Amino acid sequence: MKLIHWSRLIHEPETSIIDELQLYINNIFDKSYYSAFTENFASFILINQISKIYLCGVETDSCILKTAIDSFERGIEPVIIEDACFSNGDQIAHNAGIFFAET
């Protein structure tokens, strides 16, 4: 919010997890920047020896892409679930995020 004046996706209902995914939720990690690799999340990944993560969510071209890159750089295989991601920039931005993640 401070640098780019973004004020969305910080309160309910925008942050709600859809009913179809409720069954799979074991841990939730808050983040305040693009990547999900906060100190708590990175520690969780390390402690649990996780070697592959599946990514879905909002902003394929920024948050999902940044998390995928950070995951890759840590030797953790990122798998983006394309049809469970979205970008505010519409399909063009979403496709760009997928394109850059695959290159």
N, C-alpha and C positions, 0 to 999 in steps of 0.2 A: 504494500500500500504506500509506503513512504516514498519509494523511488519512482514508481510508475502510476501511482494514484489509482490502483486497482482496489475496489471495495466490494467485489462480489464473491460469492462462494465462501462466506465466513460465518453464516448463520443458517439455521433451519429455515425453510425446507431445502435450501440449495445444497446443504451439506448432508442431507439424509441419504442413507444407504438404501437402495431399492430392495423391496421385499424378496426378490429372487436371490439376492446375495446374502441376506441375513444369516442363513444357515452356515455360511463359510467364514463368518467373522470371528476371529479369535483375539485379534489385537488391532487397535487403532492407534496410529501415530499422527499427531498434529504436525503440520509444517507451515512455515511462514515464508517460504520462497519456492521456486520452481521445482526443485528436486525433492523427492521423498527421502533422500539420504540425509536425514537429520542425525544428530549424535545418537539419539535413542534408537532410531531405526537401524543405523549402521551397526550398533552394538548388538541388537537383536539378531540381525543377519549373521554376524560373526559368531556369537554364542551358540546359535542353533545350526551352524555350519550349512547354511542354505546356499545352494549352488545354482538355483534357477528361480527367477521371480516372474510372475505373470502380471502384466500391467493393463489396467483399464481406467478410464476416467475422462476428465475434462481437460481440454487443451492439448491435443495430440502433438501440435507443433511447438509446444513449449514445455509444459510440466511432464508430460509422458516422455517426450524425446529426451529431456534433460535427465530424467530418472533412468531411462534406458542407457544413456551414455555413461552416467555415473556407475551404474550396475556393471556394465561392460568393462569399465576401467578398473573395477575391483575384482574382475575375474568371475563375475556372476552372470550367468546367461539371462538376458532379458527377453521375454516373449510378450509382444504387444498383441492384445486381443483387439484387432482392428475394429470389429463391429460393436465393441463395447466402449469405444472412445469417440470423442466429439471435440470440435474446435469452434470457438466463437467466430473465427474467420470463415466459417462454413466449410464445405467439402474441399475447397481448394487448399485451405490451410491444413486440414486434416490429412489430405493426400501428401502435402509437402512434408509433414511430420513423419509419415510412414516412409516416404521416399528417402529422407535423410537417415532414418533409423536403419534402413536396409542397406545403405551404402557404406 
